[in-house]
C-alpha cells in the first residue's frame, strides 16, 4: 500500500512586488511542483506565498505561512514543508532553529531542494547536522549584509537631500540615483490642477472622484477613485513642492504645482463646506437650505402615500428635522420641487436675481504675500539637525533663501475685464452636483418656511403655493465663484 506524503510549499520574497518578484515566487512553486511530480506518492496541499515580507519576520507571523504553523486544523493537513532554499523559510538563524524543533515536536519534515537537505536528519547523517546551522547562519549574514547596504544607500541619499520613498500620485522621479528629486508629471498636471480648482470651488470629494473616473484617470493601483484618495492628494504637501518624513521634516524640496500661499488657501477651502458623502439622489440644496423658523439645516424628506383609488403618490420635501441630540420642534417642511425651481430662477430668468449679470474677470499678478514661504523657511531653520556634518551649509543656504523671499515685492496688481459670459449661462452649463458645489463655495444660504409658518411671520414673496425667502452671500462673491468656474 502506497502512502501519500502531503506537502506544504513555502515561498517568500522580502523586497518588491514587481513582475520579477512575482515570477520568482512562481519559480519557487514550479520547482516544488516538478519535485513533487518526480516523487511518487507526493501531493502538494498548498503553496504559502508571502511576497514583500521581510526575512526578519518570524515564520509564525508571516501572513500566508503563519496560519499553517499555528492553526491545528491546518497543521493536520500536511506532512512536509518544502522550500526551494533555506532563505525561503526565513533569514533569522534563531527562527530557523526554532522551526526545526517545531517540526520535531509536531512530527513534520522540513525539506530544502537546493542544497538537498531534510530535517530531522537520518541516523548517522552527521554531515547534515553540521550543514543546517551553517546555512541558517549564512542566511542571517546575507540578510544583515543586505540590510546594511540599503541603510548605507539611504544615508547617502539623505545626506544629498535626494528623494526616497513612495512617489505621490501626479509626480515622477527625476535625477541620478543619489540626487533624485520630484517633479509634476506633465501627463497628470491638468488633472492635479483640475482637482485643486474644483476643491477651491467647493466641489465635494465624491464629485471630484466622478470627474476623474469620467476622464478615464486611474489611481496608482489602477482602481476607481475614492474620496479618501482624493483627500490624500489635496492634503499632500507635495502640491507645494515639499516631500516630508513622518515627523514633518522635509526630505526634498522641488517645484510644486502651488506656492505656499496657494496651498494654504486650498487647505482652508477643504476645511469649509460639505465634504461628506453625496449620491446621485442628493438634493440640489443639501448643505445650503436652512429653516427660516429655527435656523437648523433642512434635508431631503420623501413621503409615500396611497390614494383612495389605490394609486401611489410620492412627495418630496425639504424638512427641518434637526438631530437626535437636538431634534427640531417647528415641523417646517417645504416642497423640494418648488424650492429648487425658485432658486433656479435666480440664475436663469432675466430680471430676476443674477441671471443677466455679466462675469467680470479679475486678473491678478502674483506676489501679494510671501509670508507663507518665509514661514516655511523659518520652520526648516528650526528643524535643522545640529549634529549633521553639513548643518552650517544647510543653515547658510536657508538664510540666503529667507533673505531672497523677504526681498520679493509684496504689492499685487489687479485688473478687471469683461468676459461676455453671464451668470445664467454658466449656471445652465452645470449639473446638479456642480450647482450644489457652487452654492456652497459662494457662501449662498437659502432660508425657507412653509405657508403655515409664514402666516405667523412678516409678509414674504409667494411662489408655487408656498412662501419662501432667500438670504444670499455677497453678490460680488457669487459672481467671483462663477467666474472661476468659467476659467477652469
C-alpha positions as CSV (number, residue, x, y, z in Angstrom):
1,X,0.0,0.0,0.0
2,X,1.4,3.4,-1.1
3,X,1.3,6.2,1.5
4,X,0.7,9.7,0.2
5,X,3.0,12.4,1.6
6,X,1.1,15.7,1.9
7,X,3.4,18.8,1.2
8,X,3.1,22.5,2.0
9,X,5.3,24.6,-0.2
10,X,6.8,27.8,1.4
11,X,7.6,30.7,-0.9
12,X,8.7,34.2,0.2
13,X,10.2,37.3,-1.2
14,X,11.4,40.2,1.0
15,X,11.5,43.1,-1.4
16,X,9.3,44.5,-4.2
17,X,6.1,43.2,-5.8
18,X,7.0,43.7,-9.5
19,X,6.9,41.2,-12.3
20,X,10.4,39.9,-11.5
21,X,9.4,39.3,-7.9
22,X,6.1,37.6,-8.8
23,X,8.0,35.3,-11.3
24,X,10.4,34.4,-8.5
25,X,7.5,33.1,-6.3
26,X,6.1,31.3,-9.4
27,X,9.5,29.6,-9.9
28,X,9.5,28.5,-6.3
29,X,6.1,27.0,-6.9
30,X,7.2,25.4,-10.2
31,X,10.3,23.9,-8.6
32,X,8.2,22.3,-5.9
33,X,5.6,21.1,-8.4
34,X,8.3,19.5,-10.5
35,X,9.9,17.9,-7.4
36,X,6.6,16.5,-6.3
37,X,5.7,15.2,-9.8
38,X,9.0,13.3,-9.9
39,X,8.5,11.9,-6.4
40,X,5.9,9.1,-6.3
41,X,3.2,9.4,-3.7
42,X,3.6,13.1,-3.1
43,X,0.7,15.6,-3.1
44,X,1.0,19.4,-2.8
45,X,-1.7,20.6,-0.4
46,X,-1.0,24.3,-0.6
47,X,1.6,26.9,-1.5
48,X,2.1,29.7,1.1
49,X,3.0,32.8,-0.9
50,X,4.4,35.7,1.1
51,X,5.6,38.5,-1.3
52,X,7.2,41.6,0.1
53,X,7.6,40.1,3.6
54,X,10.9,40.8,5.3
55,X,13.2,37.9,6.0
56,X,13.4,39.1,9.6
57,X,9.7,38.2,10.1
58,X,9.2,35.0,12.1
59,X,7.7,32.1,10.1
60,X,4.9,32.0,12.6
61,X,4.0,35.7,11.9
62,X,4.1,35.6,8.1
63,X,0.6,36.3,6.7
64,X,0.4,33.2,4.5
65,X,2.8,30.7,6.1
66,X,2.0,31.6,9.7
67,X,-1.5,30.0,9.9
68,X,-0.1,26.7,8.6
69,X,2.2,26.7,11.7
70,X,-0.4,27.8,14.3
71,X,-3.8,26.6,13.3
72,X,-4.3,23.0,14.5
73,X,-6.8,22.3,11.6
74,X,-4.2,23.4,9.0
75,X,-1.3,21.7,10.7
76,X,-3.1,18.4,10.4
77,X,-3.4,18.7,6.6
78,X,0.3,18.2,5.6
79,X,3.3,16.1,6.5
80,X,6.2,18.1,5.0
81,X,7.2,21.7,4.5
82,X,9.2,22.1,1.2
83,X,11.2,25.2,0.2
84,X,13.4,25.8,-2.8
85,X,16.1,27.3,-0.5
86,X,16.6,27.8,3.2
87,X,16.1,31.6,3.0
88,X,12.5,30.9,1.7
89,X,11.7,29.9,5.3
90,X,13.4,33.0,6.9
91,X,16.7,34.8,7.4
92,X,16.9,34.7,11.2
93,X,19.1,31.8,12.5
94,X,17.2,31.5,15.8
95,X,13.8,31.4,14.0
96,X,15.1,28.7,11.6
97,X,16.5,26.7,14.5
98,X,13.2,27.0,16.3
99,X,11.3,25.9,13.2
100,X,13.4,22.7,13.2
101,X,12.5,22.0,16.8
102,X,8.8,22.8,16.0
103,X,8.9,20.2,13.2
104,X,10.3,17.6,15.5
105,X,7.6,18.3,18.1
106,X,4.7,18.1,15.5
107,X,6.0,15.1,13.6
108,X,6.7,17.2,10.4
109,X,9.6,17.1,7.9
110,X,11.3,20.2,6.5
111,X,12.8,19.6,3.1
112,X,15.2,22.0,1.2
113,X,15.6,21.4,-2.5
114,X,18.9,23.3,-3.0
115,X,21.1,22.1,-1.5
116,X,19.2,18.8,-0.9
117,X,18.5,18.6,2.8
118,X,15.8,17.3,5.1
119,X,15.1,17.6,8.8
120,X,15.0,15.6,11.0
121,X,18.2,14.0,9.5
122,X,18.6,10.3,9.0
123,X,20.5,8.4,11.7
124,X,24.2,8.7,11.1
125,X,24.0,11.7,8.8
126,X,26.5,13.8,10.7
127,X,27.2,16.0,7.7
128,X,23.6,17.3,7.7
129,X,23.7,18.0,11.4
130,X,26.6,20.4,10.7
131,X,25.3,21.9,7.4
132,X,21.8,23.0,8.8
133,X,23.1,25.5,11.4
134,X,25.8,26.8,8.9
135,X,23.1,27.5,6.2
136,X,20.9,29.2,8.8
137,X,23.8,31.4,9.9
138,X,24.7,32.2,6.3
139,X,21.0,33.2,5.6
140,X,21.1,35.6,8.5
141,X,24.5,37.0,7.5
142,X,23.2,37.7,4.0
143,X,20.1,39.4,5.4
144,X,22.2,41.7,7.7
145,X,24.6,42.5,4.9
146,X,21.8,43.4,2.6
147,X,20.1,45.5,5.3
148,X,23.4,47.4,5.9
149,X,23.8,48.0,2.2
150,X,20.4,49.5,2.0
151,X,21.0,51.6,5.1
152,X,24.2,53.0,3.7
153,X,22.5,53.8,0.4
154,X,19.7,55.5,2.3
155,X,22.1,57.5,4.4
156,X,23.9,58.7,1.2
157,X,20.6,59.7,-0.3
158,X,19.6,61.6,2.8
159,X,22.9,63.4,3.0
160,X,22.5,64.6,-0.6
161,X,18.9,65.7,0.2
162,X,17.8,63.3,-2.5
163,X,14.3,61.9,-2.8
164,X,13.4,58.4,-1.4
165,X,10.1,56.9,-0.5
166,X,6.8,56.5,-2.3
167,X,6.1,58.8,-5.2
168,X,2.9,60.8,-4.7
169,X,0.2,60.5,-7.4
170,X,0.8,63.1,-10.1
171,X,4.5,63.3,-9.8
172,X,7.6,61.5,-11.2
173,X,11.2,61.0,-10.1
174,X,13.9,62.8,-11.9
175,X,17.7,62.9,-11.4
176,X,20.5,60.4,-10.7
177,X,20.5,57.7,-8.1
178,X,21.9,59.8,-5.2
179,X,20.4,63.1,-6.3
180,X,16.8,62.3,-7.2
181,X,14.0,64.8,-6.9
182,X,10.3,65.0,-7.7
183,X,8.6,66.9,-10.5
184,X,5.0,67.2,-11.6
185,X,4.2,64.6,-14.2
186,X,3.3,66.5,-17.3
187,X,0.7,63.9,-18.3
188,X,-1.1,64.3,-15.0
189,X,-0.7,68.1,-14.4
190,X,-4.1,69.0,-15.8
191,X,-5.8,66.5,-13.5
192,X,-3.9,67.8,-10.5
193,X,-4.8,71.3,-11.4
194,X,-8.4,70.3,-12.0
195,X,-8.7,68.6,-8.6
196,X,-7.3,71.8,-6.9
197,X,-9.6,74.1,-8.9
198,X,-12.7,72.0,-8.1
199,X,-11.9,71.8,-4.4
200,X,-11.4,75.6,-4.3
201,X,-14.9,75.9,-6.0
202,X,-16.4,73.8,-3.2
203,X,-16.8,70.5,-5.1
204,X,-17.2,67.5,-2.8
205,X,-14.5,64.8,-2.8
206,X,-17.1,62.4,-4.4
207,X,-17.8,64.9,-7.2
208,X,-14.0,65.1,-8.0
209,X,-13.9,61.3,-8.0
210,X,-16.7,61.2,-10.6
211,X,-14.9,63.7,-12.7
212,X,-11.6,61.7,-12.6
213,X,-13.4,58.5,-13.4
214,X,-15.3,60.1,-16.3
215,X,-11.9,61.2,-17.7
216,X,-10.6,57.7,-17.5
217,X,-7.9,58.6,-15.0
218,X,-6.8,55.8,-12.7
219,X,-5.2,55.7,-9.3
220,X,-1.7,54.2,-8.9
221,X,-3.3,50.9,-8.3
222,X,-5.4,51.2,-11.4
223,X,-8.7,51.4,-9.4
224,X,-11.6,53.8,-9.5
225,X,-11.2,56.9,-7.3
226,X,-12.4,57.2,-3.7
227,X,-12.9,60.3,-1.6
228,X,-10.1,59.1,0.7
229,X,-7.7,59.0,-2.3
230,X,-8.6,62.5,-3.5
231,X,-8.4,63.9,0.0
232,X,-4.9,62.4,0.4
233,X,-3.7,64.1,-2.8
234,X,-5.2,67.5,-1.9
235,X,-3.7,67.4,1.6
236,X,-0.3,66.3,0.5
237,X,2.5,68.9,0.8
238,X,3.9,67.7,-2.5
239,X,1.4,70.1,-4.1
240,X,3.6,73.0,-2.8
241,X,6.9,71.2,-3.6
242,X,7.7,69.6,-0.3
243,X,8.1,65.9,0.5
244,X,8.3,65.4,4.2
245,X,9.1,62.5,6.6
246,X,6.8,61.1,9.3
247,X,7.8,63.9,11.6
248,X,7.1,66.6,9.0
249,X,10.7,67.3,8.2
250,X,11.3,68.0,4.5
251,X,13.2,65.2,2.7
252,X,13.3,67.1,-0.5
253,X,12.0,70.3,-1.9
254,X,11.2,70.9,-5.5
255,X,9.0,73.0,-7.8
256,X,5.4,72.1,-7.0
257,X,2.1,72.9,-8.5
258,X,1.2,75.6,-5.9
259,X,3.2,78.1,-3.9
260,X,2.8,78.1,-0.1
261,X,0.1,80.7,0.0
262,X,-2.0,78.9,-2.6
263,X,-1.6,75.6,-0.8
264,X,-2.7,77.3,2.5
265,X,-5.8,78.7,0.7
266,X,-6.6,75.2,-0.6
267,X,-6.4,73.7,2.9
268,X,-8.8,76.4,4.2
269,X,-11.2,75.6,1.4
270,X,-11.0,71.9,2.2
271,X,-12.0,72.7,5.8
272,X,-15.1,74.6,4.7
273,X,-18.5,73.4,3.5
274,X,-19.9,70.0,2.9
275,X,-17.3,67.4,2.1
276,X,-19.2,64.3,3.1
277,X,-20.8,61.6,1.1
278,X,-23.2,62.5,-1.7
279,X,-25.1,60.3,-4.1
280,X,-27.0,60.8,-7.4
281,X,-30.1,61.3,-5.2
282,X,-28.5,64.2,-3.2
283,X,-30.8,67.2,-3.4
284,X,-29.7,70.5,-5.0
285,X,-29.9,72.4,-1.8
286,X,-28.3,69.8,0.5
287,X,-26.0,71.7,2.8
288,X,-27.4,75.0,1.6
289,X,-31.0,75.3,2.8
290,X,-31.9,76.2,6.4
291,X,-35.1,76.6,8.3
292,X,-36.3,80.2,8.4
293,X,-38.1,79.4,11.7
294,X,-35.4,77.9,13.9
295,X,-32.2,78.1,11.7
296,X,-31.5,74.4,11.6
297,X,-30.4,72.7,8.4
298,X,-33.2,71.1,6.2
299,X,-32.7,67.8,4.5
300,X,-34.5,65.8,1.8
301,X,-37.6,64.0,3.0
302,X,-39.9,61.7,1.0
303,X,-43.5,60.9,1.8
304,X,-45.1,57.9,0.1
305,X,-48.9,57.7,0.2
306,X,-51.7,55.7,-1.3
307,X,-54.7,57.4,-2.8
308,X,-58.3,56.2,-2.5
309,X,-58.2,54.7,-6.0
310,X,-55.2,52.6,-5.0
311,X,-52.5,54.5,-6.9
312,X,-49.4,55.5,-5.0
313,X,-48.2,59.1,-4.7
314,X,-44.7,60.2,-3.8
315,X,-44.0,63.8,-2.5
316,X,-40.5,65.1,-1.8
317,X,-39.8,68.0,0.6
318,X,-37.0,69.8,2.4
319,X,-37.8,69.1,6.1
320,X,-36.4,70.7,9.3
321,X,-35.6,67.6,11.3
322,X,-32.7,68.6,13.5
323,X,-30.5,65.8,15.1
324,X,-31.0,63.0,17.5
325,X,-29.5,65.2,20.3
326,X,-31.2,68.4,19.2
327,X,-34.4,67.5,17.3
328,X,-36.5,70.2,15.6
329,X,-39.8,71.2,17.1
330,X,-41.1,73.6,14.4
331,X,-42.1,70.9,11.8
332,X,-41.2,73.2,9.0
333,X,-41.4,71.5,5.6
334,X,-41.4,72.9,2.0
335,X,-41.8,71.3,-1.4
336,X,-38.4,70.3,-2.8
337,X,-39.5,70.8,-6.5
338,X,-40.9,74.3,-5.9
339,X,-37.9,75.4,-3.8
340,X,-35.4,74.2,-6.4
341,X,-37.3,75.8,-9.2
342,X,-37.4,79.1,-7.3
343,X,-33.7,79.1,-6.6
344,X,-33.1,78.2,-10.3
345,X,-34.9,81.4,-11.3
346,X,-32.2,83.4,-9.6
347,X,-29.7,82.1,-12.1
348,X,-31.8,81.6,-15.3
349,X,-34.7,84.2,-15.5
350,X,-33.7,87.6,-16.9
351,X,-34.6,90.4,-14.5
352,X,-34.7,88.0,-11.5
353,X,-31.7,87.6,-9.3
354,X,-28.3,87.3,-11.0
355,X,-29.1,85.7,-14.3
356,X,-28.2,88.7,-16.5
357,X,-25.2,89.7,-14.5
358,X,-22.0,89.7,-16.7
359,X,-19.0,88.0,-15.1
360,X,-16.0,90.4,-14.8
361,X,-12.7,88.6,-14.8
362,X,-10.2,89.8,-12.3
363,X,-6.6,89.3,-13.4
364,X,-4.1,89.3,-10.5
365,X,-0.3,89.5,-10.8
366,X,1.1,87.1,-8.2
367,X,3.4,88.4,-5.4
368,X,0.8,89.7,-2.9
369,X,2.1,87.9,0.1
370,X,5.2,85.7,0.6
371,X,4.7,85.3,4.3
372,X,3.8,81.6,3.9
373,X,7.1,80.8,2.0
374,X,9.1,82.7,4.6
375,X,7.4,80.8,7.5
376,X,8.3,77.5,5.9
377,X,12.0,78.5,5.6
378,X,11.9,79.6,9.3
379,X,10.4,76.2,10.2
380,X,13.2,74.4,8.3
381,X,15.8,76.5,10.1
382,X,14.3,75.5,13.5
383,X,14.3,71.8,12.3
384,X,18.0,71.7,11.4
385,X,20.0,68.8,12.9
386,X,23.0,70.5,14.6
387,X,24.7,67.1,14.8
388,X,24.7,66.8,11.0
389,X,28.2,67.4,9.5
390,X,26.8,69.9,7.0
391,X,24.4,71.7,9.2
392,X,26.2,75.0,8.8
393,X,26.0,74.8,5.0
394,X,22.3,74.0,5.3
395,X,21.8,77.0,7.6
396,X,23.6,79.3,5.2
397,X,21.5,78.1,2.3
398,X,18.2,78.6,4.2
399,X,19.2,82.0,5.4
400,X,20.0,83.1,1.8
401,X,16.6,81.8,0.7
402,X,15.0,83.6,3.6
403,X,16.6,86.9,2.5
404,X,15.6,86.3,-1.1
405,X,11.9,85.8,-0.2
406,X,11.9,88.9,2.0
407,X,13.2,91.0,-0.9
408,X,10.3,89.9,-3.2
409,X,7.6,92.5,-4.0
410,X,4.6,92.3,-1.7
411,X,2.1,94.6,-3.6
412,X,0.0,92.8,-6.2
413,X,-1.6,94.5,-9.1
414,X,-5.1,93.6,-10.3
415,X,-7.1,94.5,-13.4
416,X,-10.7,93.7,-14.4
417,X,-12.0,92.9,-17.8
418,X,-15.5,91.7,-19.0
419,X,-15.9,88.1,-20.2
420,X,-19.1,88.4,-22.2
421,X,-20.5,85.5,-20.2
422,X,-23.4,85.9,-17.8
423,X,-24.1,84.2,-14.5
424,X,-27.2,82.5,-16.1
425,X,-25.1,81.0,-18.9
426,X,-22.6,79.4,-16.5
427,X,-25.4,78.1,-14.2
428,X,-27.1,76.3,-17.0
429,X,-23.9,74.6,-18.0
430,X,-23.6,72.9,-14.6
431,X,-25.2,69.6,-13.5
432,X,-27.0,69.3,-10.1
433,X,-23.8,68.3,-8.3
434,X,-21.9,71.2,-9.8
435,X,-24.6,73.7,-8.9
436,X,-24.7,72.4,-5.3
437,X,-20.9,72.8,-5.1
438,X,-21.1,76.3,-6.5
439,X,-23.8,77.3,-4.0
440,X,-21.6,76.1,-1.1
441,X,-18.5,77.7,-2.4
442,X,-20.2,81.1,-3.0
443,X,-21.5,81.1,0.6
444,X,-25.1,81.1,-0.5
445,X,-27.7,80.3,2.2
446,X,-31.3,79.6,1.3
447,X,-33.8,80.2,4.1
448,X,-37.3,78.7,3.7
449,X,-40.5,78.3,5.6
450,X,-43.9,76.7,4.8
451,X,-47.0,78.7,4.1
452,X,-48.4,77.8,7.5
453,X,-45.2,79.1,9.2
454,X,-45.2,82.2,7.0
455,X,-48.7,83.2,8.3
456,X,-47.1,83.9,11.6
457,X,-44.1,85.9,10.1
458,X,-43.7,89.0,8.1
459,X,-45.2,89.1,4.6
460,X,-42.8,87.4,2.1
461,X,-42.7,86.7,-1.6
462,X,-45.1,83.9,-2.6
463,X,-44.2,81.3,-5.1
464,X,-45.7,77.9,-6.1
465,X,-48.3,77.9,-3.3
466,X,-45.8,78.1,-0.5
467,X,-43.8,81.0,0.8
468,X,-40.0,81.3,0.6
469,X,-37.2,83.7,1.1
470,X,-33.5,83.5,0.3
471,X,-30.5,85.0,2.1
472,X,-27.6,85.2,-0.4
473,X,-24.0,85.8,0.3
474,X,-22.1,88.8,-1.1
475,X,-23.2,89.2,-4.8
476,X,-19.7,90.0,-5.8
477,X,-18.5,86.7,-4.3
478,X,-21.3,84.9,-6.1
479,X,-20.1,86.3,-9.4
480,X,-16.5,85.6,-8.5
481,X,-17.1,81.9,-7.9
482,X,-18.9,81.6,-11.2
483,X,-16.0,83.4,-12.9
484,X,-13.5,80.8,-11.6
485,X,-15.8,78.1,-13.0
486,X,-15.7,79.6,-16.5
487,X,-11.9,79.9,-16.4
488,X,-11.0,76.4,-15.3
